[in-house]
């Protein structure tokens, strides 16, 4: 546990313009969370995105210009018509795939809107 003096030093060394926090321990400066990846866009994965709820989530996410939305749906209970208006948008990608067979993608967030009507294999 740090002493009040160390806590005050850590708070004073925190730079408000970055996510790094420095503290002095035993006369040495330690940097916590050194480096921070700041992305220009957020990549968000929405499973079940062609369904009723998922398509409305996608509509909301696409309003923010910083979001890149990846929609994964097997269209078992959803319809591609629900997301048709996003298909030509360069910030939107549709993958016809069932999530019971996991496909590995790099993304910042995962939003699931799958219903219980989706078959589990």
ZIGI-V424737 format. One record per residue. N is the residue number from 0. PHI is phi in whole degrees, 0 to 359 (999 if undefined). PSI is psi in radians with two decimals (NA if undefined). NEAR is the number of other ideal C-beta (glycine too) atoms within 12 Angstrom. Layout:
BEGIN
n->N phi->PHI psi->PSI near->NEAR
n->N phi->PHI psi->PSI near->NEAR
END
This chain:
BEGIN
n->0 phi->999 psi->2.40 near->5
n->1 phi->275 psi->2.66 near->16
n->2 phi->281 psi->2.87 near->13
n->3 phi->302 psi->-0.59 near->10
n->4 phi->293 psi->-0.72 near->13
n->5 phi->294 psi->-0.69 near->21
n->6 phi->297 psi->-0.73 near->17
n->7 phi->295 psi->-0.69 near->14
n->8 phi->295 psi->-0.73 near->22
n->9 phi->296 psi->-0.72 near->23
n->10 phi->293 psi->-0.67 near->17
n->11 phi->289 psi->-0.53 near->16
n->12 phi->276 psi->-0.17 near->21
n->13 phi->292 psi->2.27 near->19
n->14 phi->265 psi->2.15 near->17
n->15 phi->290 psi->-0.31 near->10
n->16 phi->270 psi->-0.13 near->8
n->17 phi->225 psi->3.01 near->16
n->18 phi->266 psi->0.09 near->16
n->19 phi->278 psi->2.50 near->19
n->20 phi->233 psi->2.27 near->22
n->21 phi->249 psi->2.57 near->22
n->22 phi->219 psi->2.68 near->25
n->23 phi->259 psi->2.08 near->21
n->24 phi->231 psi->2.08 near->18
n->25 phi->59 psi->0.61 near->11
n->26 phi->82 psi->-0.07 near->9
n->27 phi->253 psi->2.53 near->11
n->28 phi->270 psi->2.13 near->18
n->29 phi->252 psi->2.35 near->19
n->30 phi->253 psi->2.15 near->20
n->31 phi->262 psi->2.45 near->19
n->32 phi->58 psi->0.86 near->15
n->33 phi->294 psi->2.26 near->14
n->34 phi->77 psi->2.48 near->10
n->35 phi->214 psi->2.21 near->14
n->36 phi->276 psi->2.04 near->11
n->37 phi->254 psi->1.96 near->12
n->38 phi->269 psi->2.61 near->15
n->39 phi->288 psi->-0.58 near->12
n->40 phi->230 psi->2.65 near->20
n->41 phi->265 psi->2.24 near->24
n->42 phi->263 psi->2.09 near->24
n->43 phi->239 psi->2.20 near->33
n->44 phi->262 psi->2.17 near->35
n->45 phi->243 psi->1.99 near->42
n->46 phi->269 psi->2.47 near->37
n->47 phi->74 psi->0.48 near->38
n->48 phi->287 psi->-0.27 near->44
n->49 phi->272 psi->-0.07 near->37
n->50 phi->279 psi->-3.14 near->33
n->51 phi->299 psi->-0.95 near->22
n->52 phi->290 psi->-0.80 near->23
n->53 phi->300 psi->-0.68 near->39
n->54 phi->293 psi->-0.58 near->33
n->55 phi->288 psi->-0.61 near->21
n->56 phi->297 psi->-0.77 near->33
n->57 phi->298 psi->-0.74 near->41
n->58 phi->305 psi->-0.77 near->24
n->59 phi->292 psi->-0.76 near->19
n->60 phi->294 psi->-0.61 near->34
n->61 phi->288 psi->-0.25 near->30
n->62 phi->292 psi->-0.46 near->15
n->63 phi->270 psi->2.09 near->16
n->64 phi->295 psi->-0.28 near->14
n->65 phi->277 psi->-0.15 near->18
n->66 phi->265 psi->2.35 near->31
n->67 phi->250 psi->2.11 near->29
n->68 phi->252 psi->2.26 near->40
n->69 phi->248 psi->2.07 near->35
n->70 phi->255 psi->2.19 near->46
n->71 phi->241 psi->2.17 near->38
n->72 phi->204 psi->2.51 near->38
n->73 phi->267 psi->0.01 near->31
n->74 phi->57 psi->0.52 near->24
n->75 phi->289 psi->-0.85 near->23
n->76 phi->245 psi->-0.21 near->22
n->77 phi->263 psi->3.12 near->34
n->78 phi->224 psi->2.39 near->20
n->79 phi->297 psi->-0.40 near->22
n->80 phi->297 psi->-0.45 near->16
n->81 phi->293 psi->-0.41 near->28
n->82 phi->241 psi->0.15 near->36
n->83 phi->307 psi->-0.67 near->18
n->84 phi->289 psi->-0.18 near->15
n->85 phi->259 psi->-0.19 near->31
n->86 phi->298 psi->-0.50 near->22
n->87 phi->269 psi->-0.01 near->12
n->88 phi->280 psi->2.24 near->21
n->89 phi->293 psi->-0.26 near->12
n->90 phi->268 psi->0.16 near->24
n->91 phi->232 psi->2.41 near->27
n->92 phi->225 psi->2.31 near->28
n->93 phi->250 psi->2.25 near->32
n->94 phi->238 psi->2.06 near->27
n->95 phi->275 psi->1.80 near->20
n->96 phi->198 psi->2.46 near->24
n->97 phi->275 psi->2.35 near->23
n->98 phi->281 psi->-0.08 near->31
n->99 phi->291 psi->-0.36 near->16
n->100 phi->252 psi->1.69 near->14
n->101 phi->295 psi->2.27 near->12
n->102 phi->251 psi->2.24 near->17
n->103 phi->274 psi->2.14 near->11
n->104 phi->225 psi->2.69 near->21
n->105 phi->268 psi->2.17 near->15
n->106 phi->207 psi->2.85 near->25
n->107 phi->271 psi->-0.60 near->21
n->108 phi->223 psi->2.70 near->23
n->109 phi->232 psi->2.13 near->25
n->110 phi->244 psi->2.12 near->30
n->111 phi->252 psi->2.28 near->21
n->112 phi->227 psi->0.51 near->30
n->113 phi->290 psi->2.46 near->29
n->114 phi->265 psi->2.96 near->20
n->115 phi->286 psi->-0.10 near->11
n->116 phi->280 psi->-0.18 near->13
n->117 phi->288 psi->2.24 near->24
n->118 phi->290 psi->2.47 near->14
n->119 phi->255 psi->2.06 near->13
n->120 phi->266 psi->NA near->9
END
